[in-house]
Amino acid sequence: MDRAGQENLAAALLDAARAAGAETADVVIAHGASLSAETREGRLEHAERAEGIDLGLRVLIGRRQACVASSDMRPATLKALAERAVAMAKAAPEDEYCGLADPSDLASEALRDAAALMLDDPAGAPDAAALEADALAAEAACAAVPGISQVGGAGASWSRTAIFMAASNGFAGGYARAHASLYASGIAGEGLGMERDHAAETRRARADIPGAGEIGALAGARAVERLSPRRAPTGAVPVLFDHRVASSLIGHLSGAANGSSVARGSSWLKDRLHEAVLPDGFDLIDEPLRVGGAGSRPFDGEGIAAAARIMVANGRLMGWTLDLAAGRQLGMKSTGNAGRGMSAPPSPSVTNLRLRAPGIARDALLARMGTGLLITSLIGSSINANTGDYSRGASGFWVENGEIAYPVNELTVAGNLHVMLAALVAGNDADPHRGAIVPSLLVERGLTVAGG
């Protein structure tokens, strides 16, 4: 469906909502197409092509709202969908904070244009055979690594989603976003001594993905490095989060700054506004207008213009991530961070994150740590949203005298995010292609390792 088709469909659904009795309403439409190929043992194992359209309608009657979703575009279905949404809204409890944006707060026509963000793949959809060839090449490169006993699989995929939003307050805008990815998984060792690891890359355009041979070889090397693991000693030690997993720490911080959680009183950051939450010199920035960014967008899920926002400046928490409802509840303006699904009202969400901090080389981080744990993989999660208590399964490498000594697995790291995040030392190895650009992070105190 082209842009004109999306506009006509949105207009028809808004008309149906008004006719059914809605006072105000908004619509989101997502038309997606995807291709994928997975290989195993040198041959195609699974291939998939999918295309579909999803509609989301939110209607408001006074301070009551309801959301419905469908993938059926027939006029009779649109009418029934609108009538059902209105009936649900009439029966819903009142929410004094719900409501569309004031027209004066909406992104201007110029700011709704996503062309400068370069979110689409200029080459368009690839051939399925090309994806299969990439997966086979990655698999072969992984299998060629000495010590690899088998390849767990390899796969390549491509997808594109065209998003369009319209509302009864006069907003209308849309953009398209593409994603391409390639991965390989290697298995080293035999019997009970097998170890697995992987490598994966995602880009806006398929042409920008590193070579399949490079990805496959890295997956194999990572798996071989994990052979003959031991249990880590138990105790309170420094812990280095590899750049592959370090963004999870910053994710816990950005999640706790979500305005909805703060308004509910269920955030461990709720009393920390304008206080130090990271070390001096650390900045955390939300970048919705990053060119080619995985989470970039010209406007948010309520039609408000997106703009870069400093969440943490020189270690101090500067504000909350807000949509309209959370902002009204906290007596603040929206930060243009409304995310929107098909079957739920908007909610606050970040886009692309960047941690900016004085960084040192990886070897210097290891030397500074001395003896401790290097984490390359995290398993499960137990984070207390109210207190910041942290506990996760992990695996990686034990470090002695600043040098990697041996691989370790089946361990747990536990601490409290208040203490951990205040004791960070940053590396300089952030991957600029990730949605969250975060380097390796050394937690110098606040974590206890439970190993052997």
C-alpha positions in Angstrom: 0.0 0.0 0.0 1.4 3.4 -1.0 1.2 6.6 1.0 -2.0 7.7 -0.7 -3.6 4.4 0.1 -2.6 4.8 3.8 -4.0 8.4 3.9 -7.3 7.3 2.4 -7.6 4.3 4.8 -6.8 6.5 7.8 -9.4 9.1 6.7 -12.0 6.4 6.3 -11.3 5.0 9.8 -11.5 8.5 11.4 -14.8 9.1 9.6 -16.1 5.8 10.9 -15.1 6.7 14.4 -16.9 10.1 14.3 -20.0 8.4 12.8 -20.0 5.9 15.7 -19.9 8.6 18.3 -16.2 9.3 19.0 -15.4 12.9 20.1 -11.8 12.6 19.1 -9.7 9.7 17.6 -6.4 8.8 16.2 -5.2 6.1 13.8 -1.9 4.3 13.2 -1.3 2.1 10.1 1.7 -0.1 9.6 2.3 -1.8 6.2 5.2 -4.3 6.5 7.1 -6.7 4.2 9.8 -9.1 5.2 12.1 -11.7 3.8 14.3 -14.2 5.6 16.5 -17.2 4.9 18.1 -19.6 7.4 20.6 -22.3 6.5 22.1 -25.3 8.3 24.7 -27.8 7.2 25.2 -26.1 3.9 21.7 -26.0 2.7 18.6 -23.9 3.0 16.6 -24.9 6.1 13.9 -22.2 6.2 12.8 -19.4 4.0 9.9 -17.0 4.7 8.3 -14.1 2.9 5.6 -12.1 4.6 3.5 -9.0 3.9 0.7 -7.5 5.9 -1.0 -4.4 7.2 -2.1 -3.6 10.7 -4.5 -0.9 11.8 -4.8 0.7 15.3 -7.7 2.9 16.3 -8.0 4.9 19.5 -11.2 6.7 20.3 -11.9 9.2 23.1 -15.2 10.2 24.7 -14.7 12.8 27.3 -12.0 11.3 29.6 -12.6 7.7 28.5 -10.6 6.0 25.8 -10.4 2.6 24.1 -8.1 1.0 21.5 -8.8 -1.6 19.0 -6.8 -3.2 16.2 -7.3 -5.2 13.0 -5.7 -6.3 9.8 -8.9 -6.2 7.8 -9.4 -3.2 5.6 -12.9 -3.8 4.3 -15.3 -0.9 4.8 -17.7 -3.1 6.8 -14.9 -4.1 9.1 -13.8 -0.5 9.6 -17.4 0.4 10.6 -17.6 -2.5 13.0 -14.2 -1.7 14.4 -15.1 1.9 15.1 -18.4 0.9 16.7 -16.7 -1.6 19.0 -14.1 1.0 20.0 -16.8 3.5 20.9 -18.7 1.0 22.9 -15.6 0.0 24.8 -14.7 3.7 25.5 -18.2 4.3 27.0 -17.6 1.4 29.4 -14.0 2.3 30.3 -13.1 4.1 33.5 -12.2 7.8 33.3 -8.6 8.8 32.8 -8.1 12.4 33.6 -4.8 12.5 31.8 -5.7 11.0 28.4 -6.3 13.1 25.3 -4.9 14.1 22.0 -2.2 16.8 21.6 -3.3 20.4 21.2 -3.0 21.3 17.5 -0.5 24.0 18.5 1.9 21.4 19.8 1.9 19.2 16.7 5.0 18.8 14.5 4.9 21.2 11.6 4.6 19.9 8.1 8.4 20.5 7.6 9.3 18.5 10.7 7.2 15.5 9.6 9.5 14.7 6.7 11.8 11.8 7.4 13.8 12.0 4.2 16.8 13.5 5.9 16.9 10.7 8.5 17.7 8.1 5.8 15.6 5.4 7.4 14.8 3.4 4.2 17.0 1.0 2.2 17.6 2.7 -1.1 18.2 -0.6 -2.8 14.8 -1.9 -1.9 14.0 -5.6 -1.2 16.7 -8.1 -2.0 16.2 -11.4 -3.8 15.6 -14.4 -1.6 18.5 -16.1 -3.3 20.8 -13.3 -2.2 19.8 -13.7 1.4 20.4 -17.5 1.2 23.8 -16.9 -0.3 24.8 -14.5 2.6 23.6 -17.1 5.2 25.5 -19.9 3.5 28.7 -17.8 3.3 28.4 -16.9 7.0 27.8 -20.5 7.9 30.8 -21.7 5.8 33.1 -19.1 7.4 32.0 -20.2 10.9 32.6 -23.9 10.1 36.1 -23.1 8.9 37.2 -21.8 12.3 39.6 -24.4 13.9 37.8 -25.9 16.9 34.2 -25.5 15.6 32.5 -28.9 15.7 29.3 -27.7 14.1 27.4 -24.6 13.1 24.2 -23.9 15.0 22.8 -22.0 12.1 23.0 -18.8 10.1 20.4 -16.5 8.7 19.8 -13.3 6.8 16.7 -11.1 6.8 15.4 -7.9 5.4 12.2 -6.0 6.4 10.5 -2.7 5.6 7.6 -1.0 7.5 5.8 2.0 6.3 4.1 3.8 9.2 1.3 6.4 8.9 -0.5 8.3 11.6 -3.5 10.6 11.5 -5.7 12.1 14.2 -8.8 14.2 14.5 -6.7 17.1 15.7 -5.4 17.6 12.2 -2.2 15.6 12.4 -1.2 13.4 9.5 2.3 12.1 8.8 4.3 8.9 8.0 7.7 7.5 7.2 9.2 4.1 6.2 12.0 2.2 8.0 14.0 -0.7 6.8 16.2 -3.2 8.7 18.6 -5.8 7.3 20.5 -8.4 9.4 22.9 -11.3 9.2 23.9 -13.7 11.9 25.8 -16.9 12.5 26.0 -19.3 15.5 28.9 -21.5 16.2 29.3 -24.6 18.4 32.7 -25.7 19.7 33.7 -28.8 21.5 32.0 -32.2 21.8 29.5 -33.9 24.1 29.0 -32.2 27.5 31.9 -29.9 26.7 30.1 -28.0 23.9 30.0 -24.2 24.0 28.0 -21.9 21.8 28.3 -18.2 20.8 27.2 -16.1 17.9 27.8 -12.9 15.9 25.1 -10.7 14.4 24.9 -7.3 12.6 22.0 -5.1 11.8 21.9 -2.1 9.5 19.4 0.2 7.8 20.6 -0.9 4.4 21.7 -4.4 3.5 24.7 -3.1 1.6 26.1 -1.6 4.8 26.3 -5.0 6.7 29.8 -6.3 7.2 30.8 -9.2 5.0 29.3 -12.6 5.7 32.7 -14.2 6.1 33.6 -11.7 8.8 30.5 -12.3 10.7 30.8 -16.1 10.5 34.4 -16.1 11.5 33.7 -14.0 14.5 30.9 -16.3 15.6 33.2 -19.3 15.4 36.1 -17.5 17.2 33.8 -16.5 20.0 32.5 -20.0 20.5 36.0 -21.5 20.6 37.1 -18.9 23.2 34.4 -20.3 25.5 35.7 -23.9 25.6 36.7 -25.5 29.0 34.9 -22.9 31.2 35.4 -22.9 35.0 33.4 -21.5 37.8 34.3 -18.0 38.9 35.4 -17.4 42.5 32.6 -16.0 44.7 33.1 -12.6 46.1 32.7 -8.8 45.6 34.9 -8.0 42.6 35.1 -5.4 39.8 33.0 -6.4 36.8 33.6 -5.3 33.2 30.5 -5.4 31.0 31.6 -6.0 27.4 30.2 -3.6 24.8 28.0 -6.4 23.6 26.0 -6.3 26.8 26.9 -2.9 28.4 23.9 -1.2 26.9 21.7 -3.3 29.2 23.0 -1.3 32.2 22.1 2.0 30.5 18.8 0.5 29.5 17.9 0.0 33.2 18.7 3.6 33.8 16.6 4.9 30.9 13.7 2.6 31.8 13.6 3.9 35.4 13.4 7.5 33.9 10.1 6.5 32.2 7.5 9.1 33.2 4.7 6.6 33.6 6.7 4.6 36.1 7.7 7.7 38.0 4.1 8.9 38.1 3.1 5.5 39.5 5.8 5.7 42.1 7.3 2.5 40.8 10.7 3.7 39.7 14.0 3.5 41.7 14.8 6.9 40.3 11.6 8.7 41.4 13.4 10.8 44.0 16.6 11.4 42.1 15.7 14.2 39.6 18.6 16.6 39.3 20.8 14.3 41.4 23.9 12.4 40.3 23.1 9.0 38.9 26.2 8.5 36.8 29.8 9.6 37.4 31.0 13.2 36.6 31.6 13.6 32.9 28.9 11.1 31.8 26.1 12.3 29.5 23.2 10.2 28.3 21.4 11.5 25.2 18.2 10.4 23.4 18.7 10.9 19.7 15.5 10.4 17.7 16.9 12.4 14.7 20.1 10.3 14.3 20.6 9.7 10.6 20.0 6.0 9.9 19.3 5.2 13.5 17.4 2.1 14.4 14.9 4.0 16.5 14.9 7.3 14.6 11.6 9.1 13.8 10.6 12.6 12.8 7.7 12.7 15.3 6.4 10.6 18.1 3.3 8.5 18.5 1.2 11.5 19.3 2.4 13.8 16.4 4.8 15.9 18.5 8.1 16.7 16.8 11.1 14.6 17.9 14.2 16.3 19.1 17.4 15.3 20.8 17.2 15.4 24.6 19.9 15.2 27.3 18.7 12.7 29.9 21.8 12.9 32.0 24.2 15.8 31.9 27.6 15.5 33.7 26.2 12.6 35.7 23.0 14.3 36.8 19.5 13.2 35.9 17.9 16.1 34.0 14.4 14.9 33.4 11.9 12.2 32.7 10.9 10.5 29.4 7.3 11.7 28.8 4.3 11.3 26.6 1.3 13.6 26.9 -0.4 11.5 29.6 2.7 11.1 31.8 3.5 14.8 31.4 0.0 15.8 32.5 0.2 13.6 35.5 3.5 15.0 36.5 2.7 18.6 35.6 5.2 18.7 32.8 5.2 19.0 29.0 5.6 15.9 26.8 9.2 15.4 25.7 8.0 14.0 22.3 8.7 10.4 23.5 5.3 8.8 22.9 5.6 5.3 21.5 2.5 3.8 19.9 1.4 0.2 19.2 -1.7 -1.0 17.5 -3.8 -2.1 20.4 -2.8 0.2 23.3 -2.6 3.9 24.0 0.7 5.8 23.7 3.3 5.3 26.3 6.7 6.9 26.9 9.7 5.3 25.2 13.2 6.3 24.2 14.6 6.1 20.7 18.4 5.9 20.1 20.6 6.3 23.1 24.2 7.5 23.2 26.4 7.4 26.3 29.1 10.1 26.1 31.9 9.7 28.6 35.7 10.0 29.0 36.8 6.6 27.6 39.9 4.5 27.8 41.1 1.5 25.7 39.9 -2.0 26.5 43.3 -3.1 27.7 43.4 -0.1 30.0 40.0 -1.1 31.4 41.3 -4.7 32.1 44.4 -3.4 33.7 42.4 -1.0 35.9 40.2 -3.9 36.9 43.1 -6.1 37.8 41.3 -9.2 39.0 37.6 -9.6 38.3 35.0 -10.7 35.9 34.5 -9.8 32.2 30.9 -10.4 31.2 30.2 -11.2 27.5 26.7 -12.8 27.9 23.8 -12.1 30.3 21.0 -14.6 31.0 17.6 -13.8 32.5 16.9 -10.7 34.6 15.7 -9.9 38.1 15.5 -6.1 38.5 13.5 -4.6 41.4 11.8 -1.6 39.7 11.3 0.1 43.1 14.7 -0.4 44.7 17.1 -1.0 41.9 18.3 -4.3 43.2 20.0 -6.2 40.4 20.6 -9.9 39.8 21.4 -11.6 36.5 22.9 -14.8 35.3 26.1 -14.3 33.3 29.1 -15.9 31.5 32.3 -14.5 30.2 36.0 -14.6 31.4 37.9 -14.4 34.6 40.6 -11.8 34.6 43.8 -11.9 36.7 46.4 -9.1 36.9 44.7 -7.3 33.9 44.8 -10.4 31.6 42.1 -12.8 30.6 42.8 -16.0 32.5 40.0 -18.5 31.5 36.3 -18.6 30.5 33.6 -18.9 33.1 29.9 -19.7 33.1 27.0 -20.6 35.3 27.4 -17.6 37.6 25.2 -14.8 39.0 26.1 -11.2 39.5 24.1 -9.2 42.0 24.1 -5.6 43.4 22.1 -2.4 43.4 21.9 0.0 40.4 22.2 3.1 42.6 25.7 1.9 43.6 26.7 0.2 40.3 26.0 3.2 38.0 27.8 5.6 40.3 31.0 3.5 40.0 31.3 3.2 36.2 34.4 3.6 34.1 33.8 3.8 30.4 35.8 2.3 27.5 36.1 3.7 24.0 34.8 0.8 22.0 31.2 1.7 21.4 29.6 0.4 18.2 28.3 3.4 16.3 25.8 1.2 14.4 23.8 0.1 17.4 20.6 1.8 18.6 22.2 2.3 22.0 25.8 3.5 21.4 27.4 2.4 24.7 31.0 1.3 25.2 32.3 -1.4 27.6 31.6 -0.4 31.1 33.6 -1.3 34.2 31.7 -1.4 37.4 34.4 -0.9 40.0 32.2 -1.6 43.1 28.7 -2.7 44.1 28.6 -6.2 42.5 29.0 -9.6 44.0 29.8 -12.6 41.9 28.3 -16.0 42.9 30.3 -18.6 41.2 31.9 -21.9 42.4 
